[in-house]
């Protein structure tokens, strides 16, 4: 079975409401749901998070990251981390764990490698989106962080299905490259691939009750039209995507440009070297937040 056929099969299942999420992501989903309850107290939230060791560790790590701990005063317990981060950030962190675990128990080496690379890219995009929202697009920074964490959740779902459909991880060069190298291809198939993946991603986001404004922003990101100056949530994600140093394992890429080189090229469009300056000033913030998201 080729990749397009596999995608169409999974898309039919999704259309029929047959999305199956890994069982070990269920606890993080329950925690995320509980944190949405306006009656959830700090002590209750701390107990919920302590029930998930990975989430506990990441909550403390994030609370000690440069962005959330500018004073340098470290915390070492979950309750203090909950107080420092607040429920909005904790909900994003719980959904980050759901996203990371969406790939399931990836026992095959190809799945493990793809999941690790996709999460590394996701963490970088989320951290960059938070900084760019605050410094460039003037979007809500916590919403941008959340959108960055879930923007490719459909990709993790595809990785979870790769055990049954190995072709999902067989990424080929696009038609233009194949023709340049003397090979044939079908651009319609490539376009169909992308559309099915986006439809699947949208179905997963809706199933997880991601807010409509975030889904709309991710939809703008998928359309790939960067506004100048960048002002929307979609623009924020597009910039973060362009600047992320880790390529997607689910997309073919021959780019050898560094993040700094991409920033320089965008600066010519945005306003001088403003973006480069912001990235230099925020490098420690991005690095610290990315590390705290390393599940």
Backbone torsions as a table, in degrees:
resi	resn	phi	psi	omega
1	UNK	NA	129.6	179.6
2	UNK	-83.7	174.9	-173.5
3	UNK	-64.0	-42.3	-177.6
4	UNK	-64.1	-42.2	178.7
5	UNK	-63.0	-41.6	178.4
6	UNK	-62.4	-43.2	179.2
7	UNK	-62.2	-42.4	-179.9
8	UNK	-64.3	-37.9	178.3
9	UNK	-62.8	-46.7	-179.8
10	UNK	-66.8	-36.8	178.2
11	UNK	-63.0	-39.2	177.0
12	UNK	-63.5	-40.9	177.8
13	UNK	-61.6	-44.2	-179.2
14	UNK	-63.3	-41.1	179.7
15	UNK	-63.1	-29.3	178.9
16	UNK	-87.8	6.6	179.6
17	UNK	76.7	23.8	-175.8
18	UNK	-102.8	45.2	174.1
19	UNK	-80.2	123.9	-179.5
20	UNK	-114.9	117.2	-179.2
21	UNK	-94.3	144.9	179.6
22	UNK	-56.5	142.1	-176.3
23	UNK	-63.7	-33.4	-176.4
24	UNK	-77.2	-2.5	173.0
25	UNK	-91.2	-8.8	-175.1
26	UNK	-65.0	-38.7	-179.0
27	UNK	-63.6	-44.1	178.4
28	UNK	-62.7	-36.4	176.6
29	UNK	-64.0	-41.5	178.5
30	UNK	-64.5	-39.7	178.5
31	UNK	-64.7	-43.0	178.5
32	UNK	-60.3	-43.5	179.5
33	UNK	-63.8	-42.6	-179.5
34	UNK	-64.4	-36.5	-179.9
35	UNK	-69.2	-17.1	176.0
36	UNK	-78.4	-14.5	-179.4
37	UNK	-74.2	120.0	-178.9
38	UNK	-62.5	-17.0	179.6
39	UNK	-91.4	1.7	179.8
40	UNK	-73.3	120.5	-178.7
41	UNK	-88.9	166.4	-178.7
42	UNK	-59.2	-44.7	-179.2
43	UNK	-63.3	-39.9	178.2
44	UNK	-65.0	-43.2	178.7
45	UNK	-61.0	-41.7	179.4
46	UNK	-62.8	-41.2	179.1
47	UNK	-64.9	-41.6	179.1
48	UNK	-61.1	-46.1	-177.9
49	UNK	-67.8	-35.9	179.0
50	UNK	-64.2	-21.2	179.5
51	UNK	-73.5	-13.0	179.3
52	UNK	-120.0	99.9	-173.6
53	UNK	-54.1	-43.0	180.0
54	UNK	-62.6	-42.5	-179.6
55	UNK	-66.5	-39.2	177.6
56	UNK	-59.1	-48.5	-178.2
57	UNK	-63.3	-42.0	-178.7
58	UNK	-70.6	-33.7	178.1
59	UNK	-62.5	-45.7	178.8
60	UNK	-65.8	-42.2	179.5
61	UNK	-62.6	-43.6	-179.6
62	UNK	-66.4	-39.7	179.2
63	UNK	-62.2	-27.3	179.5
64	UNK	-94.8	0.9	178.5
65	UNK	-70.9	159.5	-174.6
66	UNK	-57.7	-39.3	-176.9
67	UNK	-63.4	-41.6	-176.2
68	UNK	-97.1	-4.1	-179.2
69	UNK	-136.7	60.8	-177.4
70	UNK	-63.9	-23.2	-179.4
71	UNK	-78.5	-16.5	-179.1
72	UNK	81.6	11.3	179.5
73	UNK	-91.8	106.5	-174.7
74	UNK	-76.1	150.0	171.2
75	UNK	-111.7	156.1	-176.6
76	UNK	-131.3	10.2	179.5
77	UNK	-136.4	157.2	-173.9
78	UNK	-65.2	-40.7	-177.2
79	UNK	-62.0	-42.5	177.5
80	UNK	-64.6	-37.5	178.0
81	UNK	-64.5	-40.8	178.3
82	UNK	-61.2	-44.7	179.3
83	UNK	-61.6	-39.8	-176.1
84	UNK	-75.0	-42.1	-174.1
85	UNK	-77.8	-39.6	-174.7
86	UNK	83.8	161.6	-172.3
87	UNK	-69.1	-33.1	-179.0
88	UNK	-60.9	-47.8	179.1
89	UNK	-67.4	-37.8	179.5
90	UNK	-64.3	-37.9	176.6
91	UNK	-63.1	-40.3	177.2
92	UNK	-63.1	-40.3	-179.1
93	UNK	-67.1	-40.0	176.8
94	UNK	-63.2	-41.1	178.2
95	UNK	-69.9	-28.5	174.9
96	UNK	-62.0	-41.9	178.7
97	UNK	-66.0	-40.8	176.3
98	UNK	-58.6	-46.2	-179.3
99	UNK	-59.8	-47.9	-178.3
100	UNK	-63.7	-36.8	-177.6
101	UNK	-83.5	-5.5	180.0
102	UNK	-61.7	-25.2	179.4
103	UNK	-71.8	-8.1	177.5
104	UNK	73.8	-170.1	177.8
105	UNK	-79.8	82.0	-174.3
106	UNK	-73.5	92.3	-175.3
107	UNK	-82.1	-28.1	-179.8
108	UNK	-75.0	144.0	-178.7
109	UNK	-60.5	-36.8	179.4
110	UNK	-64.9	-42.1	177.7
111	UNK	-65.7	-44.5	-179.9
112	UNK	-60.0	-44.7	-179.8
113	UNK	-64.2	-45.1	-179.6
114	UNK	-63.7	-42.9	-179.9
115	UNK	-64.0	-42.3	-179.4
116	UNK	-64.8	-43.7	-179.8
117	UNK	-66.9	-41.5	-178.9
118	UNK	-66.8	-37.1	178.5
119	UNK	-69.2	-39.5	177.8
120	UNK	-58.7	-43.3	178.0
121	UNK	-65.3	-43.3	-179.9
122	UNK	-60.5	-44.5	179.8
123	UNK	-62.2	-41.9	178.3
124	UNK	-64.1	-44.4	-179.5
125	UNK	-63.9	-41.7	-179.9
126	UNK	-63.2	-45.3	-180.0
127	UNK	-64.6	-44.1	178.2
128	UNK	-64.1	-40.5	-179.4
129	UNK	-61.0	-40.0	179.5
130	UNK	-62.6	-45.4	-179.8
131	UNK	-67.2	-44.7	-178.9
132	UNK	-65.2	-36.0	177.8
133	UNK	-62.3	-41.0	-177.3
134	UNK	-74.3	-37.0	-170.5
135	UNK	-104.6	-19.6	-173.7
136	UNK	-121.7	-58.1	-171.1
137	UNK	-91.7	-10.0	179.8
138	UNK	61.1	27.9	172.5
139	UNK	-83.5	165.7	175.1
140	UNK	-64.3	123.3	-172.2
141	UNK	-67.6	-35.5	-179.6
142	UNK	-72.6	-34.1	174.9
143	UNK	-65.6	-39.8	178.5
144	UNK	-64.7	-40.6	176.6
145	UNK	-59.7	-47.8	-179.6
146	UNK	-61.5	-46.1	-179.9
147	UNK	-61.5	-39.5	178.1
148	UNK	-63.9	-35.4	-178.9
149	UNK	-71.5	-30.4	-174.8
150	UNK	-108.3	-0.7	-170.5
151	UNK	-64.0	-25.2	-179.1
152	UNK	-120.1	32.5	-178.3
153	UNK	-64.4	-28.0	175.9
154	UNK	-63.2	-32.6	177.1
155	UNK	-64.1	-39.8	177.4
156	UNK	-66.5	-36.2	177.6
157	UNK	-64.1	-40.4	177.9
158	UNK	-62.6	-41.0	178.3
159	UNK	-61.1	-36.6	-180.0
160	UNK	-65.4	-23.1	-178.9
161	UNK	-96.7	-1.5	-175.2
162	UNK	-68.5	-21.1	176.2
163	UNK	-63.6	-37.9	178.6
164	UNK	-85.7	-27.4	-177.8
165	UNK	-130.7	78.3	-176.6
166	UNK	-56.6	-27.2	-177.9
167	UNK	-62.8	-18.3	179.9
168	UNK	-60.3	-27.1	-177.7
169	UNK	-98.1	6.8	178.6
170	UNK	-94.6	94.6	-175.3
171	UNK	-96.0	124.8	-177.3
172	UNK	-110.5	159.1	177.8
173	UNK	-65.6	148.5	178.0
174	UNK	-69.0	167.9	-173.9
175	UNK	-54.9	-43.8	-175.8
176	UNK	-58.6	-39.7	180.0
177	UNK	-71.3	-41.6	-179.7
178	UNK	-61.2	-41.8	-180.0
179	UNK	-66.4	-38.9	179.1
180	UNK	-63.5	-28.9	-179.7
181	UNK	-95.5	4.3	175.9
182	UNK	90.0	12.8	179.8
183	UNK	-103.9	163.2	176.6
184	UNK	-92.9	-176.6	178.8
185	UNK	172.9	176.9	-179.0
186	UNK	-133.0	105.2	-177.9
187	UNK	-65.4	-29.0	178.2
188	UNK	-62.1	-40.1	177.8
189	UNK	-62.3	-42.0	-179.6
190	UNK	-63.2	-44.0	177.9
191	UNK	-63.0	-39.9	179.3
192	UNK	-64.6	-41.6	176.2
193	UNK	-51.9	-53.2	-175.8
194	UNK	-62.5	-44.1	-178.4
195	UNK	-64.5	-41.4	178.6
196	UNK	-63.6	-43.2	179.5
197	UNK	-61.2	-40.5	179.9
198	UNK	-69.1	-41.3	177.5
199	UNK	-62.3	-39.7	178.2
200	UNK	-65.8	-43.1	178.0
201	UNK	-59.9	-41.6	178.6
202	UNK	-64.2	-38.8	178.9
203	UNK	-64.5	-40.6	178.7
204	UNK	-66.4	-43.4	179.7
205	UNK	-60.5	-42.1	179.5
206	UNK	-68.2	-39.5	179.6
207	UNK	-61.5	-33.1	-179.6
208	UNK	-89.3	7.8	176.7
209	UNK	58.5	37.8	173.8
210	UNK	-67.1	135.4	-177.2
211	UNK	-53.7	143.6	-177.1
212	UNK	-58.8	-35.7	-179.9
213	UNK	-63.9	-34.8	178.9
214	UNK	-71.8	-43.0	177.7
215	UNK	-60.8	-39.5	178.7
216	UNK	-63.2	-42.6	178.4
217	UNK	-63.3	-40.5	177.3
218	UNK	-65.7	-36.7	176.3
219	UNK	-61.7	-40.9	176.4
220	UNK	-63.6	-39.3	177.4
221	UNK	-61.9	-43.6	179.2
222	UNK	-61.3	-35.0	-178.6
223	UNK	-69.4	-23.2	170.1
224	UNK	74.9	20.5	179.6
225	UNK	-101.3	104.8	-177.9
226	UNK	-83.7	121.0	177.7
227	UNK	-75.2	150.1	176.2
228	UNK	-127.5	113.9	0.1
229	UNK	-73.2	155.7	179.8
230	UNK	-71.9	129.1	-174.1
231	UNK	-135.2	-21.3	-171.8
232	UNK	-97.5	172.4	174.6
233	UNK	-63.4	-39.9	176.8
234	UNK	-60.7	-41.6	176.8
235	UNK	-61.4	-40.5	-179.9
236	UNK	-60.0	-45.8	179.4
237	UNK	-67.0	-38.8	178.9
238	UNK	-62.6	-44.3	177.8
239	UNK	-62.7	-45.3	179.7
240	UNK	-61.3	-39.8	178.5
241	UNK	-62.2	-45.1	-179.0
242	UNK	-64.4	-32.1	-174.6
243	UNK	-94.4	-10.9	-178.7
244	UNK	-64.5	133.6	-176.1
245	UNK	-81.3	-6.5	-175.8
246	UNK	-109.4	122.0	178.1
247	UNK	-73.9	156.4	178.7
248	UNK	-76.9	135.4	175.9
249	UNK	-74.6	-7.7	-179.9
250	UNK	-104.3	9.6	178.5
251	UNK	-133.9	138.8	175.8
252	UNK	-75.9	138.4	178.7
253	UNK	-150.1	137.1	173.9
254	UNK	-116.9	14.8	-176.4
255	UNK	-72.5	131.9	175.8
256	UNK	-114.2	11.6	179.5
257	UNK	-73.1	139.3	175.3
258	UNK	-81.5	168.0	177.6
259	UNK	-59.9	-39.6	-179.8
260	UNK	-63.8	-40.1	178.8
261	UNK	-66.5	-38.4	177.3
262	UNK	-65.4	-42.6	179.2
263	UNK	-60.6	-40.1	179.6
264	UNK	-63.5	-40.5	-179.4
265	UNK	-69.3	-36.7	177.9
266	UNK	-70.6	-36.2	-179.7
267	UNK	-57.8	-32.8	-179.9
268	UNK	-64.5	-24.6	179.3
269	UNK	-92.7	-29.9	-173.6
270	UNK	-88.3	-75.8	173.8
271	UNK	-170.1	96.4	179.4
272	UNK	60.8	-136.6	-179.0
273	UNK	-107.7	27.2	-177.7
274	UNK	-55.0	-45.3	-177.6
275	UNK	-64.7	-40.7	177.7
276	UNK	-61.4	-41.9	179.4
277	UNK	-62.9	-44.1	179.9
278	UNK	-61.8	-43.3	-179.9
279	UNK	-65.0	-39.4	177.6
280	UNK	-64.4	-44.0	-178.7
281	UNK	-68.1	-29.6	-174.9
282	UNK	-100.4	5.4	-174.9
283	UNK	-56.7	-43.2	-179.1
284	UNK	-66.1	-39.4	178.1
285	UNK	-61.7	-47.7	-178.7
286	UNK	-63.7	-45.6	-179.1
287	UNK	-62.1	-44.0	-178.7
288	UNK	-66.5	-43.6	-179.1
289	UNK	-68.5	-40.0	177.5
290	UNK	-60.0	-43.7	179.4
291	UNK	-63.1	-37.9	-178.6
292	UNK	-70.0	-17.5	179.3
293	UNK	-95.2	7.8	-175.8
294	UNK	-81.2	82.3	178.0
295	UNK	-70.2	NA	NA
